[in-house]
Structure formats: C-alpha cells, structure tokens
Amino acid sequence: MISLSRTLLVTLSFLATTTATVPATTARTCTSSVPYVSGRGGYATYRIPAVVTTRRGTVLAFAEGRRQGAADSGAIDVVLRRSGDGGCTWGPLQVVAAGEGDTRGNPAPVVDPRTGAIVLVTSYNSGAVTQAQILRGEVTAEQGRRVFVQYSRDDGRGFSAPREITAEVKRPDWRWYATGPGHAVALTRGPHAGRLVVSADFSGTPPAGSPDTGAEARYGGAHALYCDDGGASWQLGFVDDTYDGVLHPNESTAAQLPDGRLYFSSRNQNGRESGHRLDTYSRDGGRSLDRPYAQQPTLDDVPVVEGSVLQLAGPRAPLLFSAPSVRTARRSMAIWSSADAGATFRKSLTLSDRPAAYSDLTQVDGTTVGLLYETGRRGPYDTIEFRRLPIDAL
C-alpha cells in the first residue's frame, strides 16, 4: 500500500521546490511546460515519461522518480502530475506506486474506452539487484522482474494499490521483463474493440550449450500482453523469440491504425543489422504478428532509443512517431509522420537541437498533440518537458 504520510511529504517537498512553468492565465495558449526537473521534489532524476489524455481532457504525465541517481535500479517510484489545461500547468506530484526502496517503473498507462478508467501497468524488481544480475539469472523470482496493474476511476486523482499479474503474462524461463515504456493502446474498432494492449520486452534463458553471458540481445525480444475486461485478467499475446541476434526488437510502442490493425514500432537493441528502428503489424489485436519485425529504413536517423507512435483521430489522419533525430547521439527531438500506415515516414518537425531521449505522444484535443519527453541543456535527463504541437503543423 502507498504510504499516505510519505505521499504528503513528497507532494509538499515538490511544491516547495518547483512551480508550474506557465501561469494559469495562459491556459491552452502555451507551447511548453516542464512538469519534472531532476533534483527537485525528493528525486535525483526523473526518467521514462508516459502520457495519456483522459476522457475528461485531463493530461496525465507519468514518470519514474529515481531517488538515488540516474541508474535503472535502486529506489524508484512511479510518479504522476495532472494537468487540467492541456499541459500548460500541473498539479502537485503524486506517488502512484511507491518502491519503498525497490524499483517500480516502466509505466504503461491507457484509458479504457468503455469506462474511462485509467489502467496502469508497471514493472518491479528488488532495489538490491541490478539488471545485469537479473539477465544472468542470479536472482530469486521474488527479487526479479514482476508485473503489476493499477486503476484510477476518478480521472487520475487516486490509484488502487498495485496488483500482481506476473503469473499471467511472464513465462517461467524468462528473466528480464519490461512493460512499455510509454502509453499502452486501447482498441476502438474491429472485433477486439475494448481490448487493452501493452507492448513489452523480455529476455529468456539461453538455449542449452550457449554461453550464458546475460546478453539480452541474444536471448530476448518483444512481446505483448492484453486484456479484454478492463484490466481484470491478462494474457500473453505475440512473443518474438527468434533469438537470432541480427534484429532485436526492444521497447516497442503500438498504435491502432484506421483499418483496425495494430502497428508496432521498436528500437533495434544491440542487433547486428545497422538499422536502429524496426516495425511490424498485427491483424488480430496483438495475439500474433503479420510478419516478423523488420527494419524501417525511413527512420534511419533515429539512434538506439525508445520512441513513441500515435495514430491521430480520423480516417485520413497521419500516424506520428517521436524520437531524437541524430543517429549517433540522443539529441534533437523530432516528430515524423506517415500517410501510409507506417510503410514510410517523413520528418515533420524538429523541436530543438538540445540533448533528448525517451518520449511519449498523446492527442490532447482536436487541434493539439502533446509530447512528453526527456531533454536538457547539459544532458538528456535534466528535465521532462511537455510540448504542445498544433496538428496542422504535423
């Protein structure tokens, strides 16, 4: 259970050290705001942004609050700030899933299209172990990667305690497991309308006779988990387990296309092929793939990094993709658009030339797209910024 006293202390500390970037009088006229600044609010670093817009139009900006530094393990909480004015100003910091010294992260939120509830899937491991130890199989099941789900039925003001679903979605021989990162997707058309689909990745136990180096690129891949009852029960969808080391889909994000198919975009993590972006499709709501992941050559400018995809509303609306745009460095956040369901992309806009890393897209309203992304002047993890972008410009 989340400690009420701890949550109040975190909230008061955050309010004492930071304020909304834009005054409330400029609601819905701002271009950017900064909901998270590393070093403030009781956290050394904020990372791994995820964002959704609720049925009531509230923007929910999730992140990992890392207490001890920028490392991926240790004392990490899932935190949230809410905006009622389209991302111009932000309410106080909320601790949604308290690590209590352990690691809770990789937030993958989604709005249930049938009820409007916010469903949040996250990952967990003991704060006393590292990713390398997990990959090498040196930890117990309790210490290793586990999966949890939470709910909010009051527009993100409060969330239920995390409920474990590891047994439903993680195979016994898997070691690493990561949900998202970035928003999950709710299917709104076709035979699986109402289904919630979370992109994820994993590493498996190396095959017999293979050197057990813990290298996830050799023994891991992408997969999906899905739910047809608003988050109550979950099951595995497709599993990419080729282990060929040539292409390694990792940190996938998904969008539902106007024709009902799912489009999956992934980084190529330590694969031997030179292309950094991979993609594929699913015609059955994420249960299987139409084809294996393949290189997306029109996104060759993207470095090895997480990226976000978002299908805008409307039958002829474009599919958007966000990521840094310098192939050899995490910098110059940009937006690409596709008019052919992800077959090809063209760059629409470069936001700045500053360092930048992970990002997540949301449609704020009928005229505006929001991008929540890591950026800074000295490094990509100084802040998490929210940028409002006119759809017409994309």
Buried (B, 14 or more C-beta within 10 A) or exposed (E): EBEEEBBEEBBBBBEEEBEBBBEEEBBEEBEBBBBBBBEBBBBBBBBBBBBBBBEEEBBBBBBBBBBBEEBBBBBBBBBBBBBBBBBBBBBBBBBBBBBEEBBBBBBBBBBBBEBEBBBBBBBBBBBEBBBEBBBBBBBEEEBBBBBBBBBBBEBBEEBBEBEEBBEBBBEEEBBBBBBBBBBBBBBBEBEBBBBBBBBBBBBBBBEEEEEEEBBBBBBBBBBBBBBBEBBEEBEBBBBBBEBEBEBBBBBBBBBBBBEBBBBBBBBBBBBEEEBBBBBBBBBBBBBEBEEEBEBBEBBEBBBBBBBBBBBBEEEEBBBBBBBBBBEEEBBBBBBBBBEEBBEEBEBBBEBBEBBBBBBBBBBBEEEBBBBBBBBBEEBBBBBBBBBBBEBEEB
